[in-house]
C-alpha cells in the first residue's frame, strides 16, 4: 500500500524501497519526508524524475485545512511545504502567500468600467411629462374637463382608469403626478405598485407608510396600482381604510371591466374614468413627435437621423387599433429595419448624424423608413380580443343581435372578427344552436336542425375549414323568419313557478301515472281521457288555480 502511494507520487522504485526500509515501512508520510530530506535521495529524484509538488501530497495527506477558492496561483514546491508541516518556515510561507495574492487577478478589472444602461423601449421614453403632453382622451383632459379642473385645484379624488391597452392609463397617472408636483402647494408623495409583481407584503408596507406619513407630516400619498384587476378581494380590501381616512389618493389602471374585477366597496370610493382607443390622427401626432425628438425619440433608438415616409406613419396609425404602445413599437422596429440596410462604412462616414451636401446644402440622412418597413413591423393587424373578458361577450352579443335584426352582412363580419381573434368555433356553434330556438323558434323549426348540423360539421373539420360552415349557418339564421314566442313562453312559465314559492299545486290526479294497483286505488290516472280515442273531448291539463292561463302566443295554435 505505502509502496504504491510513493510510486504514484513519481518516486523511482529503488528510492521508494530505500525510504520504506529506512523508516520502518509503515508510514508513507515518513518515507516521503525521508526522500525529500535525504541529500543523496533528493539529488537522485531531481535527476531522474520531476520534483513532486504539494497538490500530490495534499491528495494523500490533506495538509491544507481550507480548500482554496481563488484564482490559480503558482504552486510551491513540496520540500518547503513539508518544512511548514513540521513547524518551520512560517515567515517564508506568509511572504509567499502575499506574493500569490498580489499576482491574483481582481474581478473588478474584468468588469466594464462604464456599463451601458439597458435599452429602454421607445414607448417608455416617449411617455408624456405633464398632462399638457398627453395625446388624445380630450373628454378627460380637455380645457374645461372634470379631471383637468381637479388637477389645477390640486384636489384629486381616488380614480380607476379603465380602457384598452395602449390608451394612456399609466401615462396619464404619471403625468398627473408630475403636474401636481410642479405646483408649490402639492402635498403628495407618489408610490407606484404593479399588481403583477407586488404581493401582500408590498401592499401592507405601502399602506402602513402612507398612514404614518399622514399622521406625522399631514402629507397624503398618491398610490398608483397598475393592472389592479389582478389583485384578489383581500388585497383590494386592504386599500379601503386608508382611502377612507384620506391617507392615500388611490389611482388604479385596468384593462378589464371594473364591475367584474373590482370589489364594490372599492368602486364606491373611486371615480371610474373610461379611456377610449386613440384615433388615427392622435396616433399620427404621437408618432411624429417620436420621429422629431432627438433626445428621447426615434434617433436615439438607432443612433442616426431618419427620414420616415408619411405613408409609413399613416399605415401604422390606421392599423394599430388605437393602441399607442403598439404604434410606437412598430415605428421603432421599422426604424431598426431601415437602419440595418445602411452599409457600415456609410453609417460611420455619416457619424450617425446628418451630413451637409456641399452642392445644394441639403441635409442627407442615413436611413429611410418606408411603407414596406412599417408593414413588416406590424406583420398583421392587431386585434383586441379576450376570450374570457368583456370584449369576448361584446362580440358574441354583436353577432347575436345582427342575426336577430336580419342583417346577414353584419353577422358575417362579427363572425369573422371572432374567428380571426382566435375564438373557438364550437363556442360559436353552441351559441347558434341557442339562437335557432330563442329567436327563430317555431317560425322555422328546421333552423335548429341547421344549427346542430353546423356544430357537428365544425367538430368534424375544425378550423380553418369550418369557417364556411359557420358562415352558412349564420347567414341562414339571419335570413330566417323570426319568432320569440317560445322564449317568452318559457320565461313566463318559469317566472310564475318562481313567484309561487311553496304554493305550487300538485299534479292533478287524472294526469298522474298509475303503474301499480295501489296507485290506481288511490285515484291516480282516474278520469283521464285518451285523446286519440276521443279527439273532440275537452279536459284540463293545468292545476285548478291556473285554469285558462296561457304562456305561448302563437297564432296557428289549436286550443283544446
C-alpha positions as CSV (number, residue, x, y, z in Angstrom):
1,X,0.0,0.0,0.0
2,X,2.7,2.5,1.0
3,X,4.9,1.4,-1.9
4,X,2.1,2.1,-4.4
5,X,1.4,5.5,-2.9
6,X,5.1,6.5,-3.2
7,X,5.2,5.2,-6.8
8,X,2.1,7.2,-7.7
9,X,3.9,10.3,-6.4
10,X,6.5,9.9,-9.0
11,X,9.4,8.5,-6.9
12,X,11.6,5.8,-8.5
13,X,11.0,2.2,-7.3
14,X,14.6,1.9,-5.9
15,X,14.3,5.2,-4.0
16,X,10.9,4.3,-2.6
17,X,12.2,0.9,-1.4
18,X,15.1,2.5,0.4
19,X,12.8,5.1,2.1
20,X,10.4,2.4,3.4
21,X,13.3,0.3,4.7
22,X,14.8,3.3,6.5
23,X,11.5,4.4,8.1
24,X,10.1,1.0,9.1
25,X,7.8,0.6,6.0
26,X,4.6,1.5,7.9
27,X,4.2,5.2,7.1
28,X,4.1,6.8,3.6
29,X,4.4,10.2,5.2
30,X,7.7,9.4,6.9
31,X,9.0,7.7,3.8
32,X,8.2,10.8,1.7
33,X,9.9,13.1,4.2
34,X,13.0,10.8,4.3
35,X,13.3,11.0,0.5
36,X,12.9,14.8,0.4
37,X,15.3,15.5,3.3
38,X,18.0,12.9,2.3
39,X,20.6,14.7,0.2
40,X,21.6,11.9,-1.9
41,X,18.0,10.8,-2.4
42,X,16.9,14.3,-3.3
43,X,19.6,14.5,-5.9
44,X,18.5,11.2,-7.4
45,X,14.9,12.4,-7.5
46,X,15.9,15.7,-9.2
47,X,17.9,14.0,-11.9
48,X,15.6,11.1,-12.7
49,X,12.0,12.3,-12.1
50,X,10.2,15.6,-11.8
51,X,10.1,17.0,-8.3
52,X,6.8,16.1,-6.6
53,X,4.5,19.0,-5.9
54,X,2.3,19.9,-3.0
55,X,-1.0,19.0,-4.6
56,X,0.0,15.4,-4.9
57,X,0.8,15.2,-1.1
58,X,-2.4,17.0,-0.3
59,X,-4.2,14.4,-2.3
60,X,-3.0,11.7,0.1
61,X,-2.4,13.5,3.4
62,X,-4.8,16.5,3.3
63,X,-2.3,19.1,4.6
64,X,-4.5,22.1,3.8
65,X,-7.2,23.0,6.3
66,X,-9.2,25.0,3.8
67,X,-9.6,24.5,0.1
68,X,-8.6,27.5,-2.0
69,X,-11.4,29.2,-3.9
70,X,-9.2,31.9,-5.5
71,X,-7.8,32.1,-9.0
72,X,-4.9,29.7,-9.9
73,X,-1.6,30.8,-8.5
74,X,2.0,29.4,-8.7
75,X,2.3,26.1,-6.8
76,X,5.0,26.0,-4.2
77,X,7.4,23.0,-4.1
78,X,6.9,20.1,-1.8
79,X,10.1,20.5,0.3
80,X,9.0,23.9,1.6
81,X,5.5,22.8,2.4
82,X,6.9,19.7,4.2
83,X,9.0,22.0,6.2
84,X,6.0,24.1,7.1
85,X,4.2,21.0,8.2
86,X,7.0,20.3,10.7
87,X,6.7,23.8,12.1
88,X,9.4,25.8,10.3
89,X,9.3,28.4,7.6
90,X,6.3,30.4,8.8
91,X,7.7,33.7,7.6
92,X,8.6,32.3,4.2
93,X,5.1,30.9,3.9
94,X,3.5,34.2,4.8
95,X,5.7,36.1,2.3
96,X,4.9,33.6,-0.5
97,X,1.2,33.9,0.3
98,X,1.3,37.7,0.0
99,X,3.1,37.4,-3.3
100,X,0.5,35.0,-4.6
101,X,-2.4,37.3,-3.6
102,X,-0.7,40.2,-5.3
103,X,-0.5,38.2,-8.5
104,X,-4.1,37.2,-8.5
105,X,-6.3,39.0,-11.0
106,X,-9.0,41.2,-9.5
107,X,-12.6,40.7,-10.5
108,X,-13.3,44.4,-10.7
109,X,-10.8,44.8,-13.5
110,X,-12.7,42.3,-15.6
111,X,-15.9,44.3,-15.4
112,X,-16.7,47.1,-17.8
113,X,-15.8,50.5,-16.2
114,X,-18.7,52.3,-17.9
115,X,-21.5,49.8,-18.4
116,X,-24.2,50.9,-20.9
117,X,-27.7,51.3,-19.5
118,X,-30.2,48.8,-20.7
119,X,-32.2,49.7,-23.8
120,X,-35.5,51.5,-23.0
121,X,-38.3,51.0,-25.4
122,X,-39.4,54.0,-27.5
123,X,-42.9,53.7,-26.0
124,X,-41.5,54.1,-22.5
125,X,-39.2,57.0,-23.4
126,X,-42.0,59.0,-25.0
127,X,-44.3,59.0,-22.1
128,X,-45.7,62.5,-21.5
129,X,-44.2,64.5,-18.7
130,X,-47.3,66.5,-17.9
131,X,-51.0,66.4,-18.7
132,X,-50.4,69.0,-21.4
133,X,-48.3,66.5,-23.3
134,X,-50.9,63.7,-23.3
135,X,-52.3,62.9,-26.7
136,X,-56.0,62.0,-27.1
137,X,-58.6,61.5,-24.3
138,X,-59.9,65.0,-24.7
139,X,-63.1,64.0,-22.9
140,X,-61.0,63.7,-19.8
141,X,-58.3,66.3,-20.2
142,X,-60.0,69.0,-22.3
143,X,-59.9,72.6,-21.4
144,X,-62.9,72.5,-19.1
145,X,-62.9,68.9,-18.3
146,X,-63.6,67.4,-14.9
147,X,-60.2,65.9,-14.4
148,X,-58.1,68.9,-15.5
149,X,-60.1,71.1,-13.2
150,X,-59.4,68.9,-10.2
151,X,-55.7,68.8,-11.1
152,X,-55.4,72.5,-11.3
153,X,-57.1,72.8,-7.9
154,X,-54.9,70.1,-6.5
155,X,-58.0,68.3,-5.2
156,X,-57.6,64.8,-6.6
157,X,-60.2,62.1,-5.9
158,X,-59.4,58.4,-6.0
159,X,-59.6,57.2,-9.6
160,X,-59.7,54.0,-11.6
161,X,-58.7,54.3,-15.2
162,X,-60.4,51.8,-17.4
163,X,-59.5,51.3,-21.1
164,X,-57.9,49.1,-23.7
165,X,-54.1,48.6,-23.7
166,X,-52.0,51.5,-25.0
167,X,-54.6,54.2,-24.5
168,X,-52.6,56.1,-21.8
169,X,-53.8,54.9,-18.4
170,X,-50.3,54.7,-16.9
171,X,-49.1,57.8,-18.8
172,X,-52.0,59.9,-17.5
173,X,-51.5,58.8,-13.9
174,X,-47.8,59.7,-14.1
175,X,-48.5,63.0,-15.9
176,X,-50.9,63.9,-13.1
177,X,-48.2,63.3,-10.5
178,X,-45.8,65.4,-12.4
179,X,-48.3,68.2,-12.9
180,X,-49.3,68.3,-9.2
181,X,-45.6,68.0,-8.2
182,X,-44.9,71.2,-10.2
183,X,-47.4,73.1,-8.0
184,X,-45.9,74.7,-4.9
185,X,-49.0,73.7,-3.0
186,X,-48.6,70.0,-3.8
187,X,-48.6,67.8,-0.7
188,X,-48.5,64.3,-2.3
189,X,-45.9,61.6,-2.1
190,X,-46.0,59.3,-5.2
191,X,-45.8,55.5,-4.8
192,X,-46.2,53.1,-7.7
193,X,-47.1,49.4,-7.5
194,X,-47.8,46.8,-10.1
195,X,-50.3,44.0,-9.3
196,X,-48.3,41.7,-11.5
197,X,-45.2,41.7,-9.2
198,X,-46.5,43.1,-5.9
199,X,-47.5,40.7,-3.1
200,X,-49.3,41.1,0.2
201,X,-46.2,42.4,1.9
202,X,-45.7,45.2,-0.6
203,X,-49.3,46.3,-0.2
204,X,-49.1,46.2,3.6
205,X,-45.8,48.2,3.6
206,X,-47.3,50.9,1.3
207,X,-50.4,51.2,3.3
208,X,-48.6,51.5,6.6
209,X,-46.1,54.0,5.2
210,X,-49.0,56.1,3.9
211,X,-50.7,56.1,7.3
212,X,-47.6,57.0,9.2
213,X,-46.8,59.9,6.8
214,X,-50.4,61.2,7.2
215,X,-50.1,61.2,11.0
216,X,-46.6,62.6,11.3
217,X,-46.4,65.2,8.5
218,X,-50.1,65.5,7.4
219,X,-49.0,64.6,3.9
220,X,-51.0,62.3,1.6
221,X,-49.7,59.5,-0.6
222,X,-50.7,59.2,-4.2
223,X,-50.7,55.4,-4.7
224,X,-50.8,54.2,-8.3
225,X,-51.6,50.5,-8.9
226,X,-51.1,49.2,-12.4
227,X,-53.2,46.1,-13.5
228,X,-55.3,46.5,-10.4
229,X,-57.8,43.9,-11.6
230,X,-55.2,41.2,-10.8
231,X,-55.5,41.8,-7.0
232,X,-57.8,39.4,-5.2
233,X,-60.6,40.5,-2.8
234,X,-58.5,40.6,0.3
235,X,-55.7,42.6,-1.4
236,X,-58.3,45.1,-2.6
237,X,-59.8,45.3,0.9
238,X,-56.5,46.4,2.3
239,X,-56.8,49.8,0.5
240,X,-60.2,50.7,1.9
241,X,-59.2,52.1,5.3
242,X,-56.5,54.4,4.0
243,X,-58.7,55.6,1.2
244,X,-61.5,56.2,3.8
245,X,-59.3,58.3,6.2
246,X,-57.6,60.2,3.3
247,X,-54.1,58.8,3.8
248,X,-53.9,57.9,0.1
249,X,-55.3,59.0,-3.2
250,X,-55.8,55.8,-5.0
251,X,-55.2,55.5,-8.7
252,X,-55.7,52.2,-10.4
253,X,-55.3,51.2,-14.0
254,X,-57.1,48.2,-15.6
255,X,-58.0,46.8,-19.0
256,X,-60.8,44.7,-17.5
257,X,-64.3,45.8,-16.7
258,X,-64.2,47.1,-13.1
259,X,-67.7,45.9,-12.5
260,X,-66.5,42.3,-12.9
261,X,-63.0,42.5,-11.4
262,X,-63.1,45.2,-8.6
263,X,-65.0,44.8,-5.4
264,X,-68.0,47.0,-4.8
265,X,-66.6,48.9,-1.7
266,X,-63.5,49.9,-3.7
267,X,-65.6,51.1,-6.6
268,X,-67.8,53.1,-4.3
269,X,-64.7,55.1,-3.1
270,X,-63.3,55.7,-6.6
271,X,-64.4,57.5,-9.7
272,X,-64.2,55.2,-12.8
273,X,-62.9,57.1,-15.8
274,X,-63.1,55.4,-19.2
275,X,-60.4,55.8,-21.8
276,X,-61.1,55.3,-25.5
277,X,-58.9,53.8,-28.2
278,X,-56.7,56.6,-29.8
279,X,-58.0,58.0,-33.1
280,X,-55.7,57.7,-36.1
281,X,-54.8,61.4,-36.1
282,X,-53.9,61.2,-32.4
283,X,-51.6,58.2,-33.1
284,X,-50.1,60.1,-36.1
285,X,-49.3,63.0,-33.8
286,X,-47.7,60.7,-31.3
287,X,-45.5,59.0,-34.0
288,X,-44.3,62.3,-35.5
289,X,-43.4,63.5,-32.0
290,X,-41.2,60.4,-31.6
291,X,-39.6,61.0,-35.0
292,X,-38.6,64.5,-34.3
293,X,-37.5,64.2,-30.7
294,X,-33.7,64.0,-30.9
295,X,-33.0,63.1,-27.2
296,X,-35.7,60.6,-26.4
297,X,-37.2,59.8,-29.8
298,X,-36.5,57.6,-32.7
299,X,-32.9,58.8,-33.5
300,X,-31.8,57.5,-30.1
301,X,-33.1,54.0,-30.9
302,X,-30.9,53.6,-34.0
303,X,-28.1,56.1,-33.4
304,X,-28.7,58.1,-36.5
305,X,-31.2,60.5,-38.1
306,X,-34.0,59.0,-40.1
307,X,-36.4,60.1,-42.9
308,X,-39.7,58.5,-42.1
309,X,-42.2,58.5,-45.0
310,X,-45.6,59.8,-44.4
311,X,-47.3,56.7,-45.8
312,X,-45.5,54.6,-43.2
313,X,-46.8,56.8,-40.4
314,X,-50.3,56.7,-41.8
315,X,-50.3,52.9,-42.2
316,X,-49.2,52.4,-38.6
317,X,-51.8,54.9,-37.3
318,X,-54.6,53.2,-39.1
319,X,-53.7,49.6,-38.3
320,X,-52.7,49.8,-34.6
321,X,-56.4,49.7,-33.5
322,X,-55.9,52.8,-31.4
323,X,-53.0,51.3,-29.3
324,X,-50.3,53.9,-28.9
325,X,-47.8,51.4,-27.5
326,X,-48.3,49.1,-30.5
327,X,-47.8,52.0,-32.8
328,X,-44.6,53.2,-31.2
329,X,-43.1,49.7,-31.0
330,X,-43.9,49.2,-34.7
331,X,-42.3,52.5,-35.6
332,X,-39.2,51.6,-33.6
333,X,-38.9,48.2,-35.3
334,X,-39.4,49.9,-38.7
335,X,-36.5,52.3,-38.0
336,X,-34.2,49.5,-36.9
337,X,-35.0,47.6,-40.1
338,X,-34.2,50.6,-42.1
339,X,-31.0,51.3,-40.3
340,X,-29.9,47.7,-40.8
341,X,-29.9,48.4,-44.6
342,X,-27.3,51.2,-44.3
343,X,-23.8,50.0,-45.0
344,X,-21.5,50.2,-42.0
345,X,-19.0,52.4,-44.0
346,X,-21.6,54.9,-44.9
347,X,-23.1,55.0,-41.4
348,X,-19.6,55.5,-40.0
349,X,-18.9,58.2,-42.5
350,X,-22.1,60.0,-41.6
351,X,-21.2,59.7,-38.0
352,X,-24.7,58.6,-37.2
353,X,-26.0,62.1,-37.9
354,X,-26.8,64.5,-40.7
355,X,-24.2,65.2,-43.4
356,X,-24.2,68.5,-45.3
357,X,-24.3,68.3,-49.0
358,X,-21.9,70.9,-50.4
359,X,-23.7,71.4,-53.7
360,X,-27.3,72.2,-52.7
361,X,-26.9,72.4,-48.9
362,X,-29.5,69.7,-48.2
363,X,-29.1,67.5,-45.2
364,X,-28.6,63.8,-46.0
365,X,-30.0,61.2,-43.6
366,X,-28.5,57.8,-43.1
367,X,-31.7,55.7,-43.4
368,X,-35.2,55.9,-44.8
369,X,-38.2,54.3,-43.2
370,X,-40.6,53.2,-45.9
371,X,-44.2,51.8,-46.1
372,X,-42.8,48.2,-46.5
373,X,-40.8,48.6,-43.3
374,X,-44.0,49.6,-41.5
375,X,-45.9,46.6,-42.9
376,X,-43.1,44.3,-42.0
377,X,-43.0,45.7,-38.4
378,X,-46.8,45.2,-37.9
379,X,-46.9,41.8,-39.7
380,X,-50.6,41.5,-39.2
381,X,-53.4,43.7,-37.9
382,X,-53.7,43.9,-34.2
383,X,-57.0,42.5,-32.9
384,X,-58.2,43.4,-29.5
385,X,-59.9,40.3,-28.0
386,X,-60.0,38.5,-24.8
387,X,-61.6,35.0,-24.6
388,X,-62.8,35.4,-21.1
389,X,-63.3,39.1,-20.7
390,X,-65.6,41.9,-21.8
391,X,-64.6,42.0,-25.5
392,X,-65.4,38.3,-25.8
393,X,-69.0,39.0,-24.7
394,X,-69.3,42.2,-26.7
395,X,-68.5,40.4,-30.0
396,X,-70.8,37.5,-29.4
397,X,-73.6,40.0,-28.5
398,X,-73.0,41.9,-31.7
399,X,-73.2,38.6,-33.7
400,X,-76.4,37.6,-31.9
401,X,-78.1,41.0,-32.4
402,X,-77.1,41.3,-36.0
403,X,-78.8,37.9,-36.8
404,X,-81.8,39.0,-34.8
405,X,-82.0,42.1,-36.9
406,X,-81.9,40.1,-40.2
407,X,-78.5,41.8,-41.2
408,X,-76.6,38.9,-42.7
409,X,-73.7,41.1,-43.7
410,X,-73.1,42.4,-40.2
411,X,-73.5,39.0,-38.7
412,X,-70.8,37.5,-41.1
413,X,-68.5,40.4,-40.2
414,X,-68.7,39.8,-36.5
415,X,-68.3,36.1,-37.0
416,X,-65.0,36.9,-39.0
417,X,-63.9,39.2,-36.1
418,X,-64.2,36.4,-33.6
419,X,-62.6,33.7,-35.8
420,X,-59.6,35.9,-36.7
421,X,-59.1,36.8,-33.0
422,X,-58.9,33.0,-32.2
423,X,-62.3,32.2,-30.8
424,X,-63.1,28.5,-30.6
425,X,-65.5,27.6,-33.4
426,X,-67.5,25.2,-31.2
427,X,-68.3,28.0,-28.8
428,X,-69.8,30.0,-31.7
429,X,-71.7,26.9,-32.9
430,X,-73.2,26.4,-29.5
431,X,-74.5,30.0,-29.5
432,X,-76.0,29.4,-32.9
433,X,-78.0,26.5,-31.6
434,X,-79.3,28.6,-28.8
435,X,-80.3,31.3,-31.3
436,X,-82.1,28.9,-33.5
437,X,-84.6,28.2,-30.7
438,X,-84.6,31.5,-29.0
439,X,-85.0,33.9,-31.9
440,X,-86.2,31.7,-34.8
441,X,-88.2,29.1,-33.0
442,X,-91.5,28.0,-34.4
443,X,-91.2,30.4,-37.4
444,X,-88.7,28.0,-38.9
445,X,-88.4,24.8,-36.9
446,X,-85.7,23.5,-39.3
447,X,-83.3,26.2,-38.1
448,X,-82.5,24.1,-35.1
449,X,-81.5,21.2,-37.4
450,X,-79.3,23.5,-39.3
451,X,-77.6,24.8,-36.2
452,X,-77.0,21.3,-34.8
453,X,-75.6,20.1,-38.1
454,X,-73.3,23.2,-38.1
455,X,-71.9,22.2,-34.7
456,X,-71.3,18.6,-35.8
457,X,-69.6,19.6,-39.0
458,X,-67.5,22.2,-37.2
459,X,-66.5,19.5,-34.8
460,X,-65.5,17.1,-37.6
461,X,-63.5,19.7,-39.6
462,X,-62.2,22.2,-37.2
463,X,-60.5,25.5,-38.2
464,X,-59.9,26.9,-40.7
465,X,-62.2,24.7,-42.9
466,X,-65.3,25.1,-40.7
467,X,-65.3,28.9,-41.2
468,X,-67.6,28.4,-44.3
469,X,-69.9,26.1,-42.4
470,X,-70.3,28.7,-39.6
471,X,-70.9,31.4,-42.1
472,X,-73.6,29.4,-43.8
473,X,-75.4,28.8,-40.6
474,X,-75.1,32.5,-39.5
475,X,-76.5,33.6,-42.9
476,X,-79.4,31.1,-42.7
477,X,-80.3,32.2,-39.2
478,X,-80.0,35.9,-40.1
479,X,-82.3,35.5,-43.1
480,X,-84.8,33.1,-41.5
481,X,-88.2,34.3,-40.2
482,X,-88.1,35.2,-36.5
483,X,-90.3,34.3,-33.6
484,X,-89.6,34.7,-29.9
485,X,-92.9,33.1,-28.7
486,X,-91.1,30.1,-27.4
487,X,-88.6,32.2,-25.5
488,X,-91.3,34.3,-23.9
489,X,-93.5,31.4,-23.1
490,X,-90.8,29.5,-21.1
491,X,-89.7,32.7,-19.4
492,X,-93.3,33.5,-18.3
493,X,-93.8,29.9,-17.0
494,X,-90.5,30.0,-15.1
495,X,-91.4,33.3,-13.6
496,X,-94.8,32.0,-12.4
497,X,-93.2,29.0,-10.8
498,X,-90.5,31.1,-9.0
499,X,-93.1,33.5,-7.7
500,X,-95.3,30.7,-6.4
501,X,-92.9,29.7,-3.7
502,X,-94.4,27.0,-1.5
503,X,-97.8,27.3,-3.4
504,X,-97.1,25.2,-6.4
505,X,-100.0,22.7,-6.6
506,X,-99.6,19.0,-7.0
507,X,-100.2,17.3,-10.4
508,X,-104.0,16.7,-10.9
509,X,-104.9,13.1,-10.3
510,X,-106.2,12.4,-13.8
511,X,-102.7,13.4,-15.2
512,X,-100.7,11.1,-12.8
513,X,-99.2,7.8,-13.8
514,X,-100.6,4.7,-12.2
515,X,-98.1,1.8,-12.7
516,X,-99.2,-0.1,-9.5
517,X,-102.5,-1.4,-8.2
518,X,-102.2,0.7,-5.0
519,X,-101.8,3.9,-7.1
520,X,-104.9,3.1,-9.1
521,X,-106.8,2.5,-5.9
522,X,-105.7,6.0,-4.7
523,X,-107.2,7.6,-7.8
524,X,-104.0,8.1,-9.9
525,X,-105.0,8.4,-13.6
526,X,-108.7,8.3,-12.9
527,X,-111.0,10.0,-15.4
528,X,-108.1,10.6,-17.8
529,X,-109.3,10.8,-21.4
530,X,-107.0,9.3,-24.1
531,X,-107.1,12.0,-26.9
532,X,-106.5,9.6,-29.8
533,X,-109.7,7.7,-28.8
534,X,-111.7,10.9,-28.1
535,X,-110.2,13.7,-30.3
536,X,-113.1,16.1,-29.6
537,X,-113.1,15.7,-25.9
538,X,-112.1,18.5,-23.6
539,X,-110.0,18.1,-20.5
540,X,-107.8,20.4,-18.4
541,X,-104.0,19.9,-18.1
542,X,-103.2,22.7,-15.7
543,X,-103.7,22.9,-11.9
544,X,-107.1,24.2,-10.9
545,X,-105.7,27.6,-9.9
546,X,-104.2,28.1,-13.3
547,X,-107.1,27.2,-15.5
548,X,-107.2,29.3,-18.6
549,X,-103.6,30.6,-18.2
550,X,-101.7,31.0,-21.5
551,X,-98.0,31.2,-22.0
552,X,-97.4,30.6,-25.7
553,X,-98.6,33.3,-28.0
554,X,-98.8,31.6,-31.4
555,X,-101.4,32.4,-34.0
556,X,-101.5,29.0,-35.6
557,X,-102.1,27.1,-32.3
558,X,-105.2,24.9,-31.8
559,X,-106.7,25.2,-28.3
560,X,-108.5,22.3,-26.9
